[in-house]
Amino acid sequence: MRHRGPALKLLAGLAILVAAAGALLGIGGYVGSSFAIGSHPQWRTTTASPKDYALESERVDLQSADGVALAAWWLPSHSDAGGYGQTAFALPPTNVVMAHGRDENRSGMLSRAAFLVRRGYNVLDLDLRAHGESGGDYMTPGYLEALDILGGVAYLRRRGERGAVVAFGYSYGAVAALHAAAQCDDVDAVVADSAFITPGDVLSNVARHEGIPLAEKIALWIAQLPLLDRSTDWMFRLRTGVKLDRDRISAMAAVKRIRAQPILFIAGQNDWLAPPGNARRMLEAAPVDRKYLLIVPGAGHSTTFRAAPELYTSEVLQFLAHNVPRQARPQRGCTPEAR
């Protein structure tokens, strides 16, 4: 009996350690998952309007392929644009579904939308889930947002648009565009601007960047420890009901499943969040014949267009002109993946 006291103390100590570790993992997971869940003002704040770019617009409501209410701007092509949508043969304009980056909304894509509209393209500029005026209170690294793009494709067909469809995304919106093309034959081409391969790559790049304060770097290094890292996934699933398979949701997984659609990868020369090496790796892995890469000189992650607007515009328009079908065709359908 005299030996039971120390044994009980040891067990009690172990129980406290286990409880403390569990609490730490739970808190860490909650904090980590909160970066993708909840109210984030920068997701909702509009920074520009179509009028700022002299664009005709219509605010429209639609649904993602899994039923999330979405808001968008319909930006019809300029009738006098002279683009291939406005030829003597009355070919239907190509439709571009645009998907913004994190901490933005549809207003962040207006500068890109403007040069497309002026060259004869229709643009459907989406607020992805949990951003802008769209519904939802959490985001994913572009995986479920692909369903928002597919909702945009379905909306275009219901609207009666018969032309080809291009998925054009920036950052995590670019990841969404790649996943959408992998799931939908009705997407004819992809423009993927500043796509990252995995969220883990982004965290690692931030932790290594010399401009990040040491305290933040230490926090990021800790966050990447195996158990703490996985606790974010567990807590995200607990709070949203969504299980995210890391291999399945990566941009590389999407790229490898795109069998037909041409892809233009764009990266900033000085992008340390999604370095040009990411785009080169995806370019090499893509099993399609028509794949292209634009590295924008001097550009960072958020400045691929601003750093060289003439180069960016020229390369995107050439890609579309040479790779997107110019005739009306029947809808070919989409098969969205289950959540």
C-alpha positions in Angstrom: 0.0 0.0 0.0 2.9 2.3 0.8 4.0 2.1 -2.9 0.7 3.3 -4.3 1.2 6.9 -3.3 4.2 7.5 -5.6 2.5 5.5 -8.4 -0.6 7.6 -8.1 1.4 10.8 -8.1 3.2 9.6 -11.3 -0.1 8.8 -13.0 -1.6 12.1 -11.9 1.5 13.9 -13.3 1.2 12.1 -16.6 -2.5 12.9 -16.8 -1.7 16.6 -16.2 0.9 16.5 -18.9 -1.4 14.8 -21.4 -4.2 17.3 -20.5 -1.8 20.2 -20.9 -0.6 18.9 -24.3 -4.1 18.4 -25.4 -5.1 21.9 -24.4 -2.0 23.3 -26.2 -2.9 21.4 -29.4 -6.5 22.5 -29.1 -5.6 26.1 -28.6 -3.0 26.0 -31.4 -5.4 24.3 -33.7 -8.1 26.8 -32.9 -5.8 29.8 -33.5 -4.5 28.2 -36.7 -7.9 27.4 -38.1 -9.1 30.9 -37.3 -7.0 32.3 -40.1 -9.5 30.5 -42.5 -12.7 30.9 -40.4 -14.8 33.7 -39.1 -15.1 37.4 -39.8 -12.1 39.1 -41.5 -12.8 42.7 -42.6 -10.2 42.6 -45.4 -12.1 39.7 -47.0 -15.3 41.8 -47.2 -14.1 45.4 -47.9 -14.5 46.5 -51.5 -11.6 48.7 -52.7 -12.9 49.6 -56.2 -15.9 49.5 -58.4 -16.5 48.9 -62.2 -17.2 52.6 -62.6 -13.6 53.3 -61.6 -12.6 51.4 -64.8 -15.4 52.8 -67.0 -17.0 49.3 -67.2 -20.6 48.5 -67.7 -21.7 46.2 -64.9 -24.5 44.2 -63.4 -24.5 42.9 -59.8 -25.7 39.3 -60.0 -26.5 36.5 -57.5 -25.7 32.8 -58.1 -24.8 29.7 -56.2 -21.6 27.6 -56.0 -21.8 24.0 -57.1 -22.3 23.0 -53.4 -25.0 25.6 -52.8 -23.2 28.6 -51.2 -24.7 31.9 -52.2 -22.3 34.0 -54.3 -22.2 37.5 -55.5 -20.5 38.7 -58.7 -20.2 41.5 -61.2 -21.3 40.6 -64.8 -19.0 42.8 -67.0 -20.1 42.4 -70.7 -17.6 42.8 -73.5 -17.5 46.2 -75.1 -19.5 46.0 -78.3 -16.9 48.0 -80.2 -13.9 46.1 -78.8 -13.0 44.6 -82.1 -12.1 41.3 -80.4 -12.9 38.0 -81.9 -16.2 38.0 -80.1 -17.3 40.8 -82.4 -16.5 39.6 -85.9 -18.7 39.7 -89.0 -19.5 36.1 -88.3 -21.2 37.0 -85.0 -19.1 34.6 -83.0 -20.1 34.5 -79.3 -17.7 36.2 -76.9 -15.5 34.1 -74.7 -16.4 34.2 -71.1 -13.8 34.7 -68.3 -14.7 33.6 -64.8 -12.3 35.6 -62.4 -11.3 34.4 -58.9 -9.5 36.8 -56.6 -6.8 36.1 -53.9 -7.0 35.9 -50.2 -7.7 39.1 -48.3 -9.4 40.5 -51.4 -12.7 40.1 -53.2 -14.0 40.7 -56.7 -12.9 44.3 -56.6 -9.3 43.1 -56.6 -9.6 41.6 -60.1 -11.1 44.7 -61.8 -7.8 45.9 -63.3 -7.4 42.6 -65.1 -11.0 42.4 -66.0 -10.8 45.8 -67.6 -8.4 44.9 -70.3 -10.3 41.7 -71.1 -13.6 43.5 -71.5 -12.1 46.1 -73.7 -10.8 43.4 -76.0 -14.1 41.7 -76.5 -14.4 39.2 -73.6 -17.3 38.8 -71.2 -16.1 38.7 -67.5 -17.9 37.2 -64.5 -16.0 38.6 -61.6 -16.8 36.5 -58.5 -16.7 37.0 -54.8 -15.5 33.6 -53.6 -17.1 32.1 -50.5 -16.7 34.1 -47.3 -15.4 37.1 -49.3 -17.1 40.3 -50.5 -20.8 39.9 -50.5 -20.8 36.1 -50.9 -22.1 33.7 -48.2 -20.0 31.4 -46.1 -17.8 31.9 -43.0 -14.7 30.0 -43.9 -12.3 29.5 -46.8 -10.1 26.7 -48.0 -6.8 26.9 -49.9 -8.6 27.1 -53.2 -10.1 23.6 -53.1 -13.7 24.3 -52.3 -13.5 27.6 -54.1 -13.3 25.6 -57.3 -17.0 24.9 -56.7 -17.6 28.6 -56.8 -16.0 28.8 -60.2 -18.1 25.9 -61.4 -21.1 27.7 -60.1 -20.0 30.6 -62.3 -19.8 28.3 -65.3 -23.3 27.0 -64.7 -24.6 30.6 -64.3 -23.1 31.6 -67.7 -24.9 28.7 -69.4 -28.2 29.5 -67.7 -27.7 33.1 -68.8 -27.4 31.8 -72.4 -23.8 32.5 -73.0 -22.6 30.0 -75.7 -19.0 31.0 -76.0 -15.9 29.3 -74.5 -15.2 29.6 -70.7 -11.8 30.5 -69.2 -11.0 30.2 -65.5 -8.7 33.0 -64.5 -7.5 33.1 -60.9 -4.9 34.9 -58.7 -3.1 33.3 -55.7 -5.6 30.9 -54.0 -8.0 31.9 -56.7 -5.5 30.4 -59.2 -5.5 27.2 -57.2 -9.3 27.2 -57.4 -9.1 27.7 -61.2 -6.8 24.7 -61.6 -9.1 22.5 -59.5 -12.1 23.8 -61.5 -10.5 22.8 -64.8 -9.7 19.3 -63.4 -13.3 18.8 -62.5 -15.1 20.5 -65.5 -14.7 19.9 -69.2 -16.8 23.0 -69.8 -13.7 25.0 -68.7 -11.7 25.6 -71.9 -8.5 27.1 -70.5 -6.9 28.3 -67.3 -4.9 31.4 -66.4 -3.2 30.7 -63.1 -1.5 33.8 -61.7 0.7 33.3 -58.6 -0.6 29.9 -57.6 1.0 28.2 -54.6 1.5 24.5 -54.5 0.4 23.9 -50.9 -0.4 26.1 -47.9 2.5 24.4 -46.1 4.9 25.8 -48.8 3.6 29.3 -48.2 4.1 29.0 -44.4 7.6 27.7 -44.9 8.4 30.5 -47.3 7.1 33.1 -44.8 9.1 31.6 -42.0 12.3 31.8 -44.0 11.7 35.3 -45.4 14.2 37.8 -44.0 11.6 40.6 -43.7 9.5 38.7 -41.2 10.1 39.6 -37.5 11.9 36.9 -35.4 8.9 36.4 -33.1 6.6 35.7 -36.0 9.1 33.3 -37.5 9.4 31.4 -34.3 5.6 31.2 -34.1 5.5 29.9 -37.7 8.2 27.3 -37.0 6.2 26.1 -34.0 3.0 26.0 -36.0 4.7 23.7 -38.5 5.6 21.1 -35.9 3.9 17.8 -36.9 1.3 17.6 -34.1 0.5 21.3 -34.0 0.4 21.4 -37.7 -2.2 18.6 -37.8 -4.2 20.0 -35.0 -5.1 22.9 -37.3 -6.6 20.4 -39.7 -8.5 18.6 -36.9 -9.9 21.9 -35.5 -10.9 23.1 -38.9 -12.8 19.9 -39.5 -14.4 20.1 -36.0 -15.5 23.7 -36.6 -16.7 23.4 -40.3 -17.4 19.7 -40.8 -15.0 19.7 -43.8 -12.1 17.3 -44.0 -9.3 18.5 -46.2 -6.9 15.9 -47.5 -3.6 17.7 -48.0 -2.5 15.7 -51.0 -5.9 16.0 -52.7 -6.3 19.8 -52.2 -2.8 20.8 -53.5 -2.5 22.7 -56.7 -0.1 20.0 -58.0 -2.8 17.4 -57.6 -5.1 19.5 -59.7 -2.5 20.2 -62.4 -1.8 16.5 -62.8 -5.5 15.8 -63.5 -5.9 18.4 -66.2 -5.8 16.4 -69.4 -6.9 18.7 -72.2 -7.2 22.4 -71.2 -4.3 24.7 -72.1 -2.8 26.5 -69.0 -0.9 29.8 -68.7 1.1 30.0 -65.4 2.1 33.4 -64.3 4.6 34.2 -61.5 6.4 37.2 -60.2 10.2 37.1 -60.5 10.5 38.3 -56.9 7.6 36.5 -55.4 8.7 34.8 -52.2 5.3 33.5 -51.2 4.7 31.5 -54.3 8.1 31.6 -56.0 8.6 31.1 -59.8 10.0 27.7 -59.0 6.4 26.7 -58.0 5.1 27.6 -61.5 8.0 25.8 -63.2 7.3 22.6 -61.2 3.6 22.8 -62.1 4.4 23.5 -65.7 6.6 20.5 -65.9 4.0 18.2 -64.2 1.1 19.3 -66.3 0.2 16.5 -68.7 -1.1 18.8 -71.4 0.5 19.8 -74.7 -0.3 23.5 -74.5 1.2 25.0 -71.4 3.0 28.2 -71.0 4.9 30.3 -68.4 5.2 34.0 -67.9 7.7 35.2 -65.3 7.0 38.9 -64.7 10.3 40.8 -64.2 10.5 42.6 -60.9 7.1 41.5 -59.7 6.2 40.2 -56.2 3.2 38.1 -55.2 0.7 40.9 -55.4 2.2 42.9 -58.2 2.3 40.6 -61.3 -0.1 42.9 -63.1 1.0 46.3 -61.7 4.7 45.7 -62.3 4.4 45.2 -66.0 0.8 45.8 -67.2 1.7 45.9 -70.9 3.6 42.7 -70.8 1.0 41.0 -68.7 -1.9 42.1 -70.9 -0.1 41.1 -74.1 0.8 37.6 -72.9 -2.7 36.9 -71.5 -4.4 38.1 -74.7 -2.0 36.1 -76.9 -2.6 33.0 -74.8 -6.4 33.3 -75.1 -6.3 34.2 -78.8 -4.2 31.1 -79.7 -5.7 28.5 -77.3 -9.4 29.2 -76.8 -12.0 27.9 -79.3 -13.8 30.6 -81.2 -17.1 29.0 -81.9 -20.3 28.2 -80.0 -20.5 24.7 -78.7 -22.7 22.6 -76.5 -22.1 22.5 -72.8 -19.9 19.5 -71.9 -20.7 19.3 -68.2 -18.9 19.2 -64.9 -18.4 16.6 -62.2 -17.6 18.4 -59.0 -15.8 16.3 -56.4 -17.6 15.4 -53.2 -16.6 17.4 -50.1 
